[in-house]
Amino acid sequence: MSIQENLKNISSNIKKIAKQWGRNPDTVNLVAVSKVQPPEKIQSALDAGHRLFGENRVQEAQEHWANIKPNYPDLKLHLIGPLQTNKVKDAVSLFDVIETVDRQKLARKLGAAMKDCDRALPCFIQVNTGKEEQKAGINPLELPDFLEFCTKECDLNIRGLMCIPPIDDLPALHFALLQKLAKANNLPDLSMGMSGDYERAIPLGATYVRVGTAIFGERKSD
């Protein structure tokens, strides 16, 4: 199927699942993950009317979007990959949402860069729900203190939480944990669920699902 057909089918499926679980379908947003995709595939998604995209790396996102983004005023770009502190200013200039706030040093840098650029971007805290040593994210037990640090010390607009479940675990367990953490901390948004498991994230409160392969096909590389 074409990218346009994939987008149409996934969007329809999202709405159907949301309705089945008593949710407003308009509260579940499809983030098309365009990392490592050629320009023609990205343009196909744009031509289909899609305007919400996710990128993993700042430099690649600049290559994809710096010249295109000004032509689409309604386009929104989410950073969904790890952010190095030396890329913070570039990220704040290009992206509309930062989903991977995961440490104090980064939060400080983001707060300063947003003040300098006069931008108050919505941010998500990445939670390491599986407590994996090799994976980025805040330990769930440390979330309340880190949230307070981000909002009070760094003046960040924290809108929600995101997670990437361990590859060998049942994702629904991690989605349920993230939902519980968001409710406990009065955060309205949840970024969770990807191509293989977004259908399980929607019943557990996902407001953003990050789908790449199911839209664009297999990536060339990471």
DOSELUM-608301 format. One record per residue (C-alpha): x, y, z. Coordinates in steps of 0.25 Angstrom, whole numbers, padded with zeros to 4 digits, always signed. Layout:
BEGIN
XYZ...
***
This chain:
BEGIN
+0000+0000+0000+0004+0014-0002+0008+0024+0009-0005+0031+0007-0013+0018+0009-0005+0014+0021-0008+0028+0028-0022+0027+0025-0023+0013+0030-0016+0015+0043-0023+0028+0046-0036+0021+0044-0032+0010+0053-0028+0020+0064-0041+0026+0063-0048+0013+0064-0040+0008+0076-0042+0021+0083-0057+0020+0081-0058+0006+0086-0051+0010+0099-0060+0022+0101-0050+0032+0097-0051+0044+0089-0044+0040+0076-0039+0055+0074-0030+0053+0086-0021+0042+0080-0011+0048+0071-0003+0041+0061+0012+0045+0060+0018+0040+0047+0032+0036+0050+0040+0041+0039+0055+0038+0043+0064+0031+0033+0053+0033+0022+0056+0039+0008+0050+0053+0005+0040+0047-0005+0034+0038+0005+0033+0050+0015+0027+0058+0003+0017+0047+0001+0012+0048+0015+0011+0064+0014+0003+0062+0001-0007+0053+0008-0009+0065+0018-0002+0059+0030+0005+0070+0038+0010+0063+0051+0024+0057+0050+0034+0051+0060+0050+0051+0058+0060+0045+0066+0072+0053+0063+0074+0068+0062+0084+0068+0051+0075+0059+0042+0063+0067+0046+0070+0079+0041+0073+0072+0028+0059+0068+0026+0051+0080+0031+0059+0093+0031+0055+0097+0017+0041+0090+0017+0035+0094+0030+0034+0109+0026+0024+0105+0015+0015+0097+0024+0011+0107+0035+0002+0096+0042+0013+0086+0043+0017+0081+0056+0030+0074+0059+0033+0066+0071+0047+0062+0076+0045+0047+0080+0060+0043+0082+0071+0046+0092+0075+0061+0092+0090+0064+0094+0092+0077+0102+0101+0083+0091+0089+0082+0081+0079+0089+0091+0078+0102+0084+0077+0096+0070+0066+0087+0075+0058+0098+0082+0059+0106+0069+0054+0095+0060+0044+0086+0068+0030+0089+0074+0030+0079+0085+0042+0072+0092+0038+0058+0097+0051+0053+0103+0054+0062+0115+0062+0052+0124+0072+0059+0133+0075+0071+0141+0086+0077+0132+0077+0076+0120+0065+0082+0127+0074+0094+0131+0079+0096+0117+0065+0095+0111+0060+0105+0120+0071+0115+0117+0070+0113+0102+0055+0115+0102+0057+0128+0109+0067+0132+0100+0058+0129+0088+0046+0133+0094+0039+0120+0092+0032+0112+0102+0031+0098+0096+0022+0087+0102+0031+0077+0108+0030+0062+0112+0038+0055+0122+0044+0042+0117+0041+0031+0128+0050+0018+0128+0038+0009+0132+0047-0003+0131+0058+0003+0139+0068-0002+0128+0082+0003+0131+0085+0005+0116+0073+0013+0113+0070+0028+0115+0059+0033+0124+0055+0036+0139+0053+0025+0149+0038+0025+0152+0041+0027+0167+0049+0040+0163+0038+0046+0155+0031+0055+0165+0044+0062+0169+0049+0063+0155+0036+0069+0150+0037+0079+0161+0051+0082+0157+0047+0084+0142+0035+0093+0145+0040+0101+0157+0055+0102+0155+0055+0102+0139+0042+0108+0136+0039+0097+0126+0025+0094+0121+0023+0079+0124+0011+0074+0118+0013+0059+0119+0021+0047+0119+0027+0037+0109+0033+0023+0110+0039+0012+0101+0036-0001+0107+0047-0012+0108+0046-0020+0096+0044-0033+0103+0033-0028+0112+0018-0027+0110+0016-0013+0106+0003-0011+0112+0009-0013+0126+0018-0001+0123+0007+0007+0117-0002+0005+0129+0010+0010+0138+0012+0022+0130-0003+0025+0131-0003+0023+0146+0009+0033+0147+0003+0043+0139-0010+0043+0147-0003+0044+0160+0005+0056+0155-0007+0063+0148+0000+0062+0134-0010+0062+0122-0002+0055+0111+0004+0042+0109+0013+0038+0097+0014+0023+0096+0011+0013+0086+0019+0010+0073+0016+0002+0060+0015-0011+0067+0007-0007+0079+0000+0006+0078-0013-0002+0078-0010-0006+0092-0006+0008+0096-0019+0015+0092-0028+0008+0103-0018+0012+0113-0018+0027+0111-0008+0030+0099-0010+0044+0094+0001+0042+0084+0005+0029+0077+0018+0029+0069+0017+0021+0057+0028+0020+0046+0030+0006+0040+0015+0004+0038+0014+0017+0030+0027+0018+0022+0031+0003+0022+0044-0002+0027+0055+0008+0030+0069+0007+0023+0076+0008+0036+0076+0015+0049
***
